[in-house]
Amino acid sequence: MALGLVLVFEGLFPFVSPGGWRRTFTRVLELQNGQLRFFGLCSILAGLALLWFAS
């Protein structure tokens, strides 16, 4: 069920605004490895916080 929700959320932005998604994705490709790792860490921590609050 969680994987299904992830796919729904991941698909919303490209469905609603494909041009905006393409511009955002192009900017993400220009980020340095350290910046990508930071955003990945923030995403992990946010997900863990949501799981903790939900339980």
mmCIF file of the N, C-alpha and C atoms, coordinates in Angstrom:
data_MODEL
# 
_entry.id   MODEL 
# 
loop_
_atom_site.group_PDB 
_atom_site.id 
_atom_site.type_symbol 
_atom_site.label_atom_id 
_atom_site.label_alt_id 
_atom_site.label_comp_id 
_atom_site.label_asym_id 
_atom_site.label_entity_id 
_atom_site.label_seq_id 
_atom_site.pdbx_PDB_ins_code 
_atom_site.Cartn_x 
_atom_site.Cartn_y 
_atom_site.Cartn_z 
_atom_site.occupancy 
_atom_site.B_iso_or_equiv 
_atom_site.pdbx_formal_charge 
_atom_site.auth_seq_id 
_atom_site.auth_comp_id 
_atom_site.auth_asym_id 
_atom_site.auth_atom_id 
_atom_site.pdbx_PDB_model_num 
ATOM 1   N N  . MET A 1 1  ? 0.826  -1.180 0.000   1.00 0.00 ? 1  MET A N  1 
ATOM 2   C CA . MET A 1 1  ? 0.000  0.000  0.000   1.00 0.00 ? 1  MET A CA 1 
ATOM 3   C C  . MET A 1 1  ? 0.879  1.255  0.000   1.00 0.00 ? 1  MET A C  1 
ATOM 4   N N  . ALA A 1 2  ? 1.967  1.216  0.785   1.00 0.00 ? 2  ALA A N  1 
ATOM 5   C CA . ALA A 1 2  ? 2.859  2.371  0.842   1.00 0.00 ? 2  ALA A CA 1 
ATOM 6   C C  . ALA A 1 2  ? 3.513  2.625  -0.517  1.00 0.00 ? 2  ALA A C  1 
ATOM 7   N N  . LEU A 1 3  ? 3.907  1.568  -1.200  1.00 0.00 ? 3  LEU A N  1 
ATOM 8   C CA . LEU A 1 3  ? 4.519  1.731  -2.516  1.00 0.00 ? 3  LEU A CA 1 
ATOM 9   C C  . LEU A 1 3  ? 3.519  2.338  -3.504  1.00 0.00 ? 3  LEU A C  1 
ATOM 10  N N  . GLY A 1 4  ? 2.286  1.939  -3.405  1.00 0.00 ? 4  GLY A N  1 
ATOM 11  C CA . GLY A 1 4  ? 1.248  2.510  -4.257  1.00 0.00 ? 4  GLY A CA 1 
ATOM 12  C C  . GLY A 1 4  ? 1.078  4.001  -4.020  1.00 0.00 ? 4  GLY A C  1 
ATOM 13  N N  . LEU A 1 5  ? 1.101  4.417  -2.758  1.00 0.00 ? 5  LEU A N  1 
ATOM 14  C CA . LEU A 1 5  ? 0.996  5.844  -2.444  1.00 0.00 ? 5  LEU A CA 1 
ATOM 15  C C  . LEU A 1 5  ? 2.200  6.624  -2.964  1.00 0.00 ? 5  LEU A C  1 
ATOM 16  N N  . VAL A 1 6  ? 3.382  6.037  -2.856  1.00 0.00 ? 6  VAL A N  1 
ATOM 17  C CA . VAL A 1 6  ? 4.586  6.692  -3.380  1.00 0.00 ? 6  VAL A CA 1 
ATOM 18  C C  . VAL A 1 6  ? 4.439  6.913  -4.885  1.00 0.00 ? 6  VAL A C  1 
ATOM 19  N N  . LEU A 1 7  ? 3.974  5.898  -5.593  1.00 0.00 ? 7  LEU A N  1 
ATOM 20  C CA . LEU A 1 7  ? 3.810  6.027  -7.038  1.00 0.00 ? 7  LEU A CA 1 
ATOM 21  C C  . LEU A 1 7  ? 2.771  7.079  -7.400  1.00 0.00 ? 7  LEU A C  1 
ATOM 22  N N  . VAL A 1 8  ? 1.694  7.166  -6.628  1.00 0.00 ? 8  VAL A N  1 
ATOM 23  C CA . VAL A 1 8  ? 0.684  8.195  -6.877  1.00 0.00 ? 8  VAL A CA 1 
ATOM 24  C C  . VAL A 1 8  ? 1.283  9.580  -6.689  1.00 0.00 ? 8  VAL A C  1 
ATOM 25  N N  . PHE A 1 9  ? 1.983  9.803  -5.573  1.00 0.00 ? 9  PHE A N  1 
ATOM 26  C CA . PHE A 1 9  ? 2.580  11.109 -5.316  1.00 0.00 ? 9  PHE A CA 1 
ATOM 27  C C  . PHE A 1 9  ? 3.659  11.451 -6.345  1.00 0.00 ? 9  PHE A C  1 
ATOM 28  N N  . GLU A 1 10 ? 4.454  10.463 -6.733  1.00 0.00 ? 10 GLU A N  1 
ATOM 29  C CA . GLU A 1 10 ? 5.505  10.696 -7.726  1.00 0.00 ? 10 GLU A CA 1 
ATOM 30  C C  . GLU A 1 10 ? 4.917  11.037 -9.088  1.00 0.00 ? 10 GLU A C  1 
ATOM 31  N N  . GLY A 1 11 ? 3.763  10.516 -9.396  1.00 0.00 ? 11 GLY A N  1 
ATOM 32  C CA . GLY A 1 11 ? 3.151  10.756 -10.702 1.00 0.00 ? 11 GLY A CA 1 
ATOM 33  C C  . GLY A 1 11 ? 2.317  12.021 -10.794 1.00 0.00 ? 11 GLY A C  1 
ATOM 34  N N  . LEU A 1 12 ? 1.969  12.613 -9.658  1.00 0.00 ? 12 LEU A N  1 
ATOM 35  C CA . LEU A 1 12 ? 1.099  13.793 -9.685  1.00 0.00 ? 12 LEU A CA 1 
ATOM 36  C C  . LEU A 1 12 ? 1.740  14.986 -10.398 1.00 0.00 ? 12 LEU A C  1 
ATOM 37  N N  . PHE A 1 13 ? 2.960  15.334 -10.051 1.00 0.00 ? 13 PHE A N  1 
ATOM 38  C CA . PHE A 1 13 ? 3.594  16.526 -10.600 1.00 0.00 ? 13 PHE A CA 1 
ATOM 39  C C  . PHE A 1 13 ? 3.800  16.418 -12.113 1.00 0.00 ? 13 PHE A C  1 
ATOM 40  N N  . PRO A 1 14 ? 4.354  15.302 -12.632 1.00 0.00 ? 14 PRO A N  1 
ATOM 41  C CA . PRO A 1 14 ? 4.488  15.222 -14.091 1.00 0.00 ? 14 PRO A CA 1 
ATOM 42  C C  . PRO A 1 14 ? 3.139  15.196 -14.811 1.00 0.00 ? 14 PRO A C  1 
ATOM 43  N N  . PHE A 1 15 ? 2.111  14.672 -14.162 1.00 0.00 ? 15 PHE A N  1 
ATOM 44  C CA . PHE A 1 15 ? 0.792  14.640 -14.782 1.00 0.00 ? 15 PHE A CA 1 
ATOM 45  C C  . PHE A 1 15 ? 0.174  16.027 -14.842 1.00 0.00 ? 15 PHE A C  1 
ATOM 46  N N  . VAL A 1 16 ? 0.284  16.784 -13.746 1.00 0.00 ? 16 VAL A N  1 
ATOM 47  C CA . VAL A 1 16 ? -0.343 18.104 -13.659 1.00 0.00 ? 16 VAL A CA 1 
ATOM 48  C C  . VAL A 1 16 ? 0.443  19.147 -14.449 1.00 0.00 ? 16 VAL A C  1 
ATOM 49  N N  . SER A 1 17 ? 1.768  19.100 -14.362 1.00 0.00 ? 17 SER A N  1 
ATOM 50  C CA . SER A 1 17 ? 2.598  20.117 -15.006 1.00 0.00 ? 17 SER A CA 1 
ATOM 51  C C  . SER A 1 17 ? 3.848  19.475 -15.617 1.00 0.00 ? 17 SER A C  1 
ATOM 52  N N  . PRO A 1 18 ? 3.718  18.884 -16.800 1.00 0.00 ? 18 PRO A N  1 
ATOM 53  C CA . PRO A 1 18 ? 4.875  18.208 -17.384 1.00 0.00 ? 18 PRO A CA 1 
ATOM 54  C C  . PRO A 1 18 ? 6.041  19.157 -17.672 1.00 0.00 ? 18 PRO A C  1 
ATOM 55  N N  . GLY A 1 19 ? 5.752  20.385 -18.104 1.00 0.00 ? 19 GLY A N  1 
ATOM 56  C CA . GLY A 1 19 ? 6.817  21.351 -18.369 1.00 0.00 ? 19 GLY A CA 1 
ATOM 57  C C  . GLY A 1 19 ? 7.555  21.741 -17.101 1.00 0.00 ? 19 GLY A C  1 
ATOM 58  N N  . GLY A 1 20 ? 6.806  21.981 -16.034 1.00 0.00 ? 20 GLY A N  1 
ATOM 59  C CA . GLY A 1 20 ? 7.418  22.316 -14.750 1.00 0.00 ? 20 GLY A CA 1 
ATOM 60  C C  . GLY A 1 20 ? 8.233  21.165 -14.205 1.00 0.00 ? 20 GLY A C  1 
ATOM 61  N N  . TRP A 1 21 ? 7.726  19.953 -14.385 1.00 0.00 ? 21 TRP A N  1 
ATOM 62  C CA . TRP A 1 21 ? 8.461  18.774 -13.928 1.00 0.00 ? 21 TRP A CA 1 
ATOM 63  C C  . TRP A 1 21 ? 9.772  18.635 -14.695 1.00 0.00 ? 21 TRP A C  1 
ATOM 64  N N  . ARG A 1 22 ? 9.727  18.873 -16.010 1.00 0.00 ? 22 ARG A N  1 
ATOM 65  C CA . ARG A 1 22 ? 10.927 18.760 -16.840 1.00 0.00 ? 22 ARG A CA 1 
ATOM 66  C C  . ARG A 1 22 ? 11.971 19.796 -16.419 1.00 0.00 ? 22 ARG A C  1 
ATOM 67  N N  . ARG A 1 23 ? 11.544 21.047 -16.162 1.00 0.00 ? 23 ARG A N  1 
ATOM 68  C CA . ARG A 1 23 ? 12.476 22.089 -15.712 1.00 0.00 ? 23 ARG A CA 1 
ATOM 69  C C  . ARG A 1 23 ? 13.071 21.738 -14.346 1.00 0.00 ? 23 ARG A C  1 
ATOM 70  N N  . THR A 1 24 ? 12.235 21.260 -13.439 1.00 0.00 ? 24 THR A N  1 
ATOM 71  C CA . THR A 1 24 ? 12.715 20.881 -12.110 1.00 0.00 ? 24 THR A CA 1 
ATOM 72  C C  . THR A 1 24 ? 13.710 19.731 -12.205 1.00 0.00 ? 24 THR A C  1 
ATOM 73  N N  . PHE A 1 25 ? 13.410 18.730 -13.018 1.00 0.00 ? 25 PHE A N  1 
ATOM 74  C CA . PHE A 1 25 ? 14.286 17.577 -13.160 1.00 0.00 ? 25 PHE A CA 1 
ATOM 75  C C  . PHE A 1 25 ? 15.622 17.992 -13.775 1.00 0.00 ? 25 PHE A C  1 
ATOM 76  N N  . THR A 1 26 ? 15.597 18.941 -14.717 1.00 0.00 ? 26 THR A N  1 
ATOM 77  C CA . THR A 1 26 ? 16.834 19.441 -15.318 1.00 0.00 ? 26 THR A CA 1 
ATOM 78  C C  . THR A 1 26 ? 17.697 20.121 -14.262 1.00 0.00 ? 26 THR A C  1 
ATOM 79  N N  . ARG A 1 27 ? 17.072 20.898 -13.376 1.00 0.00 ? 27 ARG A N  1 
ATOM 80  C CA . ARG A 1 27 ? 17.824 21.551 -12.291 1.00 0.00 ? 27 ARG A CA 1 
ATOM 81  C C  . ARG A 1 27 ? 18.403 20.528 -11.325 1.00 0.00 ? 27 ARG A C  1 
ATOM 82  N N  . VAL A 1 28 ? 17.664 19.482 -11.051 1.00 0.00 ? 28 VAL A N  1 
ATOM 83  C CA . VAL A 1 28 ? 18.148 18.437 -10.138 1.00 0.00 ? 28 VAL A CA 1 
ATOM 84  C C  . VAL A 1 28 ? 19.388 17.767 -10.719 1.00 0.00 ? 28 VAL A C  1 
ATOM 85  N N  . LEU A 1 29 ? 19.405 17.559 -12.035 1.00 0.00 ? 29 LEU A N  1 
ATOM 86  C CA . LEU A 1 29 ? 20.563 16.933 -12.670 1.00 0.00 ? 29 LEU A CA 1 
ATOM 87  C C  . LEU A 1 29 ? 21.816 17.790 -12.556 1.00 0.00 ? 29 LEU A C  1 
ATOM 88  N N  . GLU A 1 30 ? 21.654 19.104 -12.361 1.00 0.00 ? 30 GLU A N  1 
ATOM 89  C CA . GLU A 1 30 ? 22.795 20.008 -12.252 1.00 0.00 ? 30 GLU A CA 1 
ATOM 90  C C  . GLU A 1 30 ? 23.363 20.100 -10.835 1.00 0.00 ? 30 GLU A C  1 
ATOM 91  N N  . LEU A 1 31 ? 22.687 19.505 -9.846  1.00 0.00 ? 31 LEU A N  1 
ATOM 92  C CA . LEU A 1 31 ? 23.159 19.572 -8.466  1.00 0.00 ? 31 LEU A CA 1 
ATOM 93  C C  . LEU A 1 31 ? 24.411 18.719 -8.266  1.00 0.00 ? 31 LEU A C  1 
ATOM 94  N N  . GLN A 1 32 ? 25.229 19.127 -7.323  1.00 0.00 ? 32 GLN A N  1 
ATOM 95  C CA . GLN A 1 32 ? 26.421 18.366 -6.961  1.00 0.00 ? 32 GLN A CA 1 
ATOM 96  C C  . GLN A 1 32 ? 26.014 17.142 -6.133  1.00 0.00 ? 32 GLN A C  1 
ATOM 97  N N  . ASN A 1 33 ? 26.908 16.163 -6.030  1.00 0.00 ? 33 ASN A N  1 
ATOM 98  C CA . ASN A 1 33 ? 26.607 14.945 -5.270  1.00 0.00 ? 33 ASN A CA 1 
ATOM 99  C C  . ASN A 1 33 ? 26.268 15.251 -3.812  1.00 0.00 ? 33 ASN A C  1 
ATOM 100 N N  . GLY A 1 34 ? 26.999 16.158 -3.196  1.00 0.00 ? 34 GLY A N  1 
ATOM 101 C CA . GLY A 1 34 ? 26.736 16.506 -1.802  1.00 0.00 ? 34 GLY A CA 1 
ATOM 102 C C  . GLY A 1 34 ? 25.351 17.095 -1.609  1.00 0.00 ? 34 GLY A C  1 
ATOM 103 N N  . GLN A 1 35 ? 24.915 17.924 -2.565  1.00 0.00 ? 35 GLN A N  1 
ATOM 104 C CA . GLN A 1 35 ? 23.581 18.512 -2.480  1.00 0.00 ? 35 GLN A CA 1 
ATOM 105 C C  . GLN A 1 35 ? 22.509 17.440 -2.621  1.00 0.00 ? 35 GLN A C  1 
ATOM 106 N N  . LEU A 1 36 ? 22.715 16.500 -3.544  1.00 0.00 ? 36 LEU A N  1 
ATOM 107 C CA . LEU A 1 36 ? 21.752 15.407 -3.709  1.00 0.00 ? 36 LEU A CA 1 
ATOM 108 C C  . LEU A 1 36 ? 21.684 14.543 -2.456  1.00 0.00 ? 36 LEU A C  1 
ATOM 109 N N  . ARG A 1 37 ? 22.837 14.281 -1.854  1.00 0.00 ? 37 ARG A N  1 
ATOM 110 C CA . ARG A 1 37 ? 22.857 13.487 -0.618  1.00 0.00 ? 37 ARG A CA 1 
ATOM 111 C C  . ARG A 1 37 ? 22.103 14.205 0.497   1.00 0.00 ? 37 ARG A C  1 
ATOM 112 N N  . PHE A 1 38 ? 22.264 15.525 0.581   1.00 0.00 ? 38 PHE A N  1 
ATOM 113 C CA . PHE A 1 38 ? 21.564 16.298 1.609   1.00 0.00 ? 38 PHE A CA 1 
ATOM 114 C C  . PHE A 1 38 ? 20.053 16.188 1.426   1.00 0.00 ? 38 PHE A C  1 
ATOM 115 N N  . PHE A 1 39 ? 19.581 16.358 0.179   1.00 0.00 ? 39 PHE A N  1 
ATOM 116 C CA . PHE A 1 39 ? 18.142 16.249 -0.070  1.00 0.00 ? 39 PHE A CA 1 
ATOM 117 C C  . PHE A 1 39 ? 17.642 14.828 0.175   1.00 0.00 ? 39 PHE A C  1 
ATOM 118 N N  . GLY A 1 40 ? 18.477 13.840 -0.154  1.00 0.00 ? 40 GLY A N  1 
ATOM 119 C CA . GLY A 1 40 ? 18.108 12.453 0.137   1.00 0.00 ? 40 GLY A CA 1 
ATOM 120 C C  . GLY A 1 40 ? 17.988 12.211 1.632   1.00 0.00 ? 40 GLY A C  1 
ATOM 121 N N  . LEU A 1 41 ? 18.942 12.753 2.404   1.00 0.00 ? 41 LEU A N  1 
ATOM 122 C CA . LEU A 1 41 ? 18.893 12.616 3.864   1.00 0.00 ? 41 LEU A CA 1 
ATOM 123 C C  . LEU A 1 41 ? 17.651 13.302 4.427   1.00 0.00 ? 41 LEU A C  1 
ATOM 124 N N  . CYS A 1 42 ? 17.343 14.492 3.917   1.00 0.00 ? 42 CYS A N  1 
ATOM 125 C CA . CYS A 1 42 ? 16.137 15.204 4.379   1.00 0.00 ? 42 CYS A CA 1 
ATOM 126 C C  . CYS A 1 42 ? 14.885 14.391 4.075   1.00 0.00 ? 42 CYS A C  1 
ATOM 127 N N  . SER A 1 43 ? 14.847 13.771 2.914   1.00 0.00 ? 43 SER A N  1 
ATOM 128 C CA . SER A 1 43 ? 13.699 12.951 2.540   1.00 0.00 ? 43 SER A CA 1 
ATOM 129 C C  . SER A 1 43 ? 13.572 11.737 3.456   1.00 0.00 ? 43 SER A C  1 
ATOM 130 N N  . ILE A 1 44 ? 14.690 11.095 3.766   1.00 0.00 ? 44 ILE A N  1 
ATOM 131 C CA . ILE A 1 44 ? 14.675 9.947  4.671   1.00 0.00 ? 44 ILE A CA 1 
ATOM 132 C C  . ILE A 1 44 ? 14.178 10.359 6.051   1.00 0.00 ? 44 ILE A C  1 
ATOM 133 N N  . LEU A 1 45 ? 14.708 11.465 6.568   1.00 0.00 ? 45 LEU A N  1 
ATOM 134 C CA . LEU A 1 45 ? 14.298 11.926 7.900   1.00 0.00 ? 45 LEU A CA 1 
ATOM 135 C C  . LEU A 1 45 ? 12.827 12.319 7.938   1.00 0.00 ? 45 LEU A C  1 
ATOM 136 N N  . ALA A 1 46 ? 12.346 12.966 6.882   1.00 0.00 ? 46 ALA A N  1 
ATOM 137 C CA . ALA A 1 46 ? 10.924 13.334 6.824   1.00 0.00 ? 46 ALA A CA 1 
ATOM 138 C C  . ALA A 1 46 ? 10.052 12.081 6.790   1.00 0.00 ? 46 ALA A C  1 
ATOM 139 N N  . GLY A 1 47 ? 10.458 11.074 6.024   1.00 0.00 ? 47 GLY A N  1 
ATOM 140 C CA . GLY A 1 47 ? 9.707  9.826  5.967   1.00 0.00 ? 47 GLY A CA 1 
ATOM 141 C C  . GLY A 1 47 ? 9.688  9.101  7.300   1.00 0.00 ? 47 GLY A C  1 
ATOM 142 N N  . LEU A 1 48 ? 10.846 9.074  7.967   1.00 0.00 ? 48 LEU A N  1 
ATOM 143 C CA . LEU A 1 48 ? 10.893 8.437  9.287   1.00 0.00 ? 48 LEU A CA 1 
ATOM 144 C C  . LEU A 1 48 ? 10.035 9.189  10.300  1.00 0.00 ? 48 LEU A C  1 
ATOM 145 N N  . ALA A 1 49 ? 10.047 10.525 10.222  1.00 0.00 ? 49 ALA A N  1 
ATOM 146 C CA . ALA A 1 49 ? 9.212  11.318 11.136  1.00 0.00 ? 49 ALA A CA 1 
ATOM 147 C C  . ALA A 1 49 ? 7.729  11.042 10.882  1.00 0.00 ? 49 ALA A C  1 
ATOM 148 N N  . LEU A 1 50 ? 7.344  10.955 9.616   1.00 0.00 ? 50 LEU A N  1 
ATOM 149 C CA . LEU A 1 50 ? 5.938  10.645 9.302   1.00 0.00 ? 50 LEU A CA 1 
ATOM 150 C C  . LEU A 1 50 ? 5.556  9.263  9.815   1.00 0.00 ? 50 LEU A C  1 
ATOM 151 N N  . LEU A 1 51 ? 6.449  8.283  9.646   1.00 0.00 ? 51 LEU A N  1 
ATOM 152 C CA . LEU A 1 51 ? 6.154  6.944  10.165  1.00 0.00 ? 51 LEU A CA 1 
ATOM 153 C C  . LEU A 1 51 ? 6.061  6.943  11.685  1.00 0.00 ? 51 LEU A C  1 
ATOM 154 N N  . TRP A 1 52 ? 6.921  7.703  12.334  1.00 0.00 ? 52 TRP A N  1 
ATOM 155 C CA . TRP A 1 52 ? 6.899  7.769  13.787  1.00 0.00 ? 52 TRP A CA 1 
ATOM 156 C C  . TRP A 1 52 ? 5.608  8.427  14.285  1.00 0.00 ? 52 TRP A C  1 
ATOM 157 N N  . PHE A 1 53 ? 5.201  9.528  13.637  1.00 0.00 ? 53 PHE A N  1 
ATOM 158 C CA . PHE A 1 53 ? 3.963  10.211 14.046  1.00 0.00 ? 53 PHE A CA 1 
ATOM 159 C C  . PHE A 1 53 ? 2.727  9.343  13.756  1.00 0.00 ? 53 PHE A C  1 
ATOM 160 N N  . ALA A 1 54 ? 2.781  8.560  12.691  1.00 0.00 ? 54 ALA A N  1 
ATOM 161 C CA . ALA A 1 54 ? 1.634  7.732  12.328  1.00 0.00 ? 54 ALA A CA 1 
ATOM 162 C C  . ALA A 1 54 ? 1.457  6.524  13.258  1.00 0.00 ? 54 ALA A C  1 
ATOM 163 N N  . SER A 1 55 ? 2.547  6.115  13.916  1.00 0.00 ? 55 SER A N  1 
ATOM 164 C CA . SER A 1 55 ? 2.419  4.927  14.766  1.00 0.00 ? 55 SER A CA 1 
ATOM 165 C C  . SER A 1 55 ? 2.035  5.264  16.189  1.00 0.00 ? 55 SER A C  1 
# 
